[in-house]
Amino acid sequence: MTEKVERTKAFLLQKFEESGYYAGRETEKAYRLEHTMRVANLGKQIAEAEGMDAEALTIACLLHDVSYCEGFADSDAWRGHGRRAAQIARPFLTSLGLAPQKTAEICYGIAIHVDDQADFEGEKTPFARSVGDADNLDRFDAYRIYETLESKGYSTMPLYDKRKMVNSMLARLDALSGMELATGFAAVLWKERMAFYRAFYERLAGQLAASVFPACM
């Protein structure tokens, strides 16, 4: 890691350690930090593959969810967490001595990563869009399959509800498979993860279909 990346990681950890929201929510805090590190690693991979500033994109990804330290009062506050994260990040980024243009681009990428909207002017460059791409890529990998099944209570569902959930996921994958990403490298990763997800859920759907007798029912 570069010195600026190390400082960014330390800033993030400090914000989470000092968080009143995360007091008594250690599991939730650990998950958010683990997700953030995965997103940062994905951002670094994307930047290196595409010839972007890997240090800057890693920093942007490390800070993309820093606003989780405050918690969210409602769904609207959650939807604005990218914009709030950019507000929290900006003074820290200034302290790193980054060029103003670089700070602005990092903040813009953080701000738009949730709903593609910012509360200040900026350009949706491949760099800025890659923050959201890295975040989305982490949402479709092995751990998230486990997390989704666990959070929905899959193991305790009746068979009908299991089949309904799996079919719903397959339909969602159909809708997501053509999503446009900012770079060719991210698009390749997305295609691989969509294929992985589809293979898993199609096999699960097959097992569920065979869980009644006769199997043709």
C-alpha positions as CSV (number, residue, x, y, z in Angstrom):
1,M,0.0,0.0,0.0
2,T,1.1,3.6,-0.6
3,E,1.3,6.0,2.3
4,K,-1.9,7.8,1.2
5,V,-3.8,4.5,1.1
6,E,-2.5,3.5,4.5
7,R,-3.7,6.9,5.9
8,T,-7.1,6.4,4.3
9,K,-7.5,3.0,5.8
10,A,-6.5,4.3,9.2
11,F,-9.1,7.2,8.8
12,L,-11.8,4.7,7.9
13,L,-11.1,2.4,10.8
14,Q,-11.0,5.4,13.2
15,K,-14.4,6.6,12.0
16,F,-15.9,3.2,12.5
17,E,-14.2,2.7,15.9
18,E,-15.5,6.1,17.1
19,S,-19.0,5.5,15.7
20,G,-21.8,5.7,18.1
21,Y,-24.0,3.8,15.7
22,Y,-21.7,0.8,15.7
23,A,-21.4,0.6,19.4
24,G,-22.7,-2.8,20.3
25,R,-23.0,-3.7,16.6
26,E,-19.6,-5.4,16.1
27,T,-20.8,-8.0,13.6
28,E,-22.4,-5.4,11.5
29,K,-19.3,-3.2,11.7
30,A,-17.1,-6.1,10.7
31,Y,-19.2,-6.9,7.7
32,R,-19.1,-3.3,6.4
33,L,-15.4,-3.2,6.8
34,E,-14.9,-6.5,5.1
35,H,-17.1,-5.4,2.2
36,T,-15.2,-2.1,2.0
37,M,-11.8,-3.9,1.7
38,R,-13.2,-6.2,-1.0
39,V,-14.5,-3.2,-2.9
40,A,-11.1,-1.5,-2.5
41,N,-9.3,-4.5,-3.9
42,L,-11.7,-4.7,-6.8
43,G,-11.1,-1.0,-7.5
44,K,-7.4,-1.5,-7.5
45,Q,-7.7,-4.4,-10.0
46,I,-9.9,-2.3,-12.3
47,A,-7.6,0.7,-12.2
48,E,-4.5,-1.4,-12.9
49,A,-6.1,-3.2,-15.8
50,E,-7.5,0.0,-17.3
51,G,-4.4,2.2,-16.7
52,M,-6.2,4.4,-14.2
53,D,-4.7,5.9,-11.0
54,A,-4.8,2.8,-8.8
55,E,-4.0,4.7,-5.6
56,A,-6.8,7.2,-6.2
57,L,-9.4,4.6,-7.0
58,T,-8.4,2.4,-4.0
59,I,-8.8,5.5,-1.8
60,A,-12.2,6.2,-3.3
61,C,-13.4,2.7,-2.7
62,L,-12.1,2.7,0.8
63,L,-14.2,5.7,1.6
64,H,-17.3,4.9,-0.5
65,D,-19.3,3.7,2.6
66,V,-17.7,5.7,5.3
67,S,-21.1,7.3,6.1
68,Y,-22.2,4.0,7.5
69,C,-20.5,5.1,10.7
70,E,-23.5,7.5,11.3
71,G,-26.3,5.0,10.6
72,F,-29.4,5.9,8.6
73,A,-32.7,7.1,9.9
74,D,-34.7,5.8,7.0
75,S,-34.5,4.5,3.4
76,D,-34.0,8.0,2.0
77,A,-31.0,8.6,4.2
78,W,-29.6,5.3,3.1
79,R,-30.1,6.2,-0.5
80,G,-28.1,9.3,0.1
81,H,-25.2,7.6,1.8
82,G,-22.9,8.1,-1.2
83,R,-23.5,11.8,-1.0
84,R,-23.0,11.9,2.7
85,A,-19.8,9.7,2.4
86,A,-18.4,12.3,-0.1
87,Q,-19.1,15.1,2.4
88,I,-17.2,13.2,5.1
89,A,-14.4,12.2,2.8
90,R,-13.6,15.6,1.3
91,P,-11.8,17.3,4.3
92,F,-9.8,14.1,4.8
93,L,-8.8,14.0,1.1
94,T,-7.8,17.6,1.2
95,S,-5.5,16.7,4.2
96,L,-3.8,14.1,2.0
97,G,-2.5,16.8,-0.3
98,L,-4.2,15.4,-3.4
99,A,-4.7,17.7,-6.4
100,P,-8.0,19.5,-6.2
101,Q,-9.2,17.9,-9.4
102,K,-8.3,14.4,-8.1
103,T,-10.1,15.1,-4.8
104,A,-13.2,16.3,-6.8
105,E,-13.2,13.2,-9.0
106,I,-12.9,10.8,-6.0
107,C,-15.7,12.6,-4.2
108,Y,-17.9,12.5,-7.3
109,G,-17.4,8.8,-7.7
110,I,-18.3,8.2,-4.1
111,A,-21.3,10.4,-4.3
112,I,-22.9,8.7,-7.3
113,H,-22.1,5.1,-6.4
114,V,-25.6,4.4,-4.9
115,D,-28.1,6.0,-7.3
116,D,-26.0,7.8,-9.9
117,Q,-26.8,11.2,-8.4
118,A,-24.5,13.8,-6.7
119,D,-25.3,17.0,-5.0
120,F,-22.5,18.9,-6.7
121,E,-21.2,19.2,-10.3
122,G,-19.0,16.5,-11.7
123,E,-18.3,14.3,-14.7
124,K,-19.3,10.6,-14.8
125,T,-15.8,9.5,-16.0
126,P,-14.9,5.8,-16.2
127,F,-12.9,6.5,-13.0
128,A,-15.9,7.9,-11.1
129,R,-18.2,5.2,-12.3
130,S,-15.8,2.5,-11.3
131,V,-16.4,3.1,-7.6
132,G,-20.0,1.9,-8.2
133,D,-18.8,-0.9,-10.4
134,A,-16.5,-2.2,-7.8
135,D,-19.3,-2.0,-5.2
136,N,-21.7,-3.9,-7.5
137,L,-19.2,-6.6,-8.3
138,D,-18.8,-7.4,-4.7
139,R,-22.6,-7.7,-4.3
140,F,-22.4,-10.7,-6.7
141,D,-19.8,-13.1,-5.5
142,A,-19.7,-16.3,-3.4
143,Y,-20.1,-14.6,0.0
144,R,-23.2,-12.8,-1.1
145,I,-24.9,-16.1,-2.1
146,Y,-24.5,-17.3,1.4
147,E,-25.5,-14.0,2.9
148,T,-28.6,-13.8,0.8
149,L,-29.8,-17.3,1.6
150,E,-29.1,-16.8,5.3
151,S,-30.7,-13.3,5.5
152,K,-33.9,-14.5,3.8
153,G,-34.1,-17.5,6.1
154,Y,-33.8,-20.0,3.2
155,S,-33.1,-23.0,5.5
156,T,-36.4,-22.6,7.3
157,M,-38.6,-21.8,4.3
158,P,-41.2,-24.3,3.0
159,L,-40.3,-25.8,-0.3
160,Y,-42.8,-23.6,-2.2
161,D,-41.2,-20.4,-0.9
162,K,-37.7,-21.7,-1.6
163,R,-38.7,-22.3,-5.3
164,K,-40.3,-18.9,-5.5
165,M,-37.2,-17.2,-4.1
166,V,-34.9,-19.0,-6.5
167,N,-37.1,-18.2,-9.5
168,S,-37.2,-14.6,-8.4
169,M,-33.4,-14.5,-8.3
170,L,-33.1,-16.0,-11.7
171,A,-35.4,-13.4,-13.1
172,R,-33.4,-10.7,-11.4
173,L,-30.2,-12.1,-13.0
174,D,-31.9,-11.9,-16.4
175,A,-32.5,-8.2,-15.8
176,L,-29.0,-7.5,-14.5
177,S,-27.0,-9.5,-17.0
178,G,-26.9,-6.6,-19.5
179,M,-26.0,-3.9,-17.1
180,E,-23.5,-1.5,-18.6
181,L,-20.2,-1.0,-16.7
182,A,-17.6,1.7,-17.1
183,T,-14.7,-0.4,-18.3
184,G,-14.1,-3.4,-20.3
185,F,-12.3,-5.2,-17.4
186,A,-15.2,-4.6,-15.1
187,A,-17.6,-5.9,-17.8
188,V,-15.6,-9.1,-18.0
189,L,-15.7,-9.6,-14.2
190,W,-19.5,-8.9,-14.3
191,K,-20.1,-11.4,-17.0
192,E,-18.1,-14.0,-15.0
193,R,-20.1,-13.3,-11.8
194,M,-23.4,-13.4,-13.5
195,A,-22.5,-16.8,-15.0
196,F,-21.4,-18.0,-11.6
197,Y,-24.6,-16.9,-10.0
198,R,-26.8,-18.3,-12.7
199,A,-25.1,-21.7,-12.6
200,F,-25.6,-21.8,-8.8
201,Y,-29.3,-20.9,-8.8
202,E,-30.1,-23.0,-11.8
203,R,-28.6,-26.0,-10.0
204,L,-30.5,-25.1,-6.9
205,A,-33.7,-24.7,-8.9
206,G,-33.1,-28.2,-10.3
207,Q,-32.6,-29.7,-6.9
208,L,-35.8,-28.0,-5.6
209,A,-37.8,-29.3,-8.6
210,A,-36.5,-32.8,-7.8
211,S,-37.6,-32.5,-4.1
212,V,-41.2,-33.5,-4.9
213,F,-42.4,-36.8,-6.2
214,P,-42.9,-37.4,-9.0
215,A,-40.3,-34.9,-10.2
216,C,-42.5,-33.7,-13.1
217,M,-44.9,-32.0,-10.6
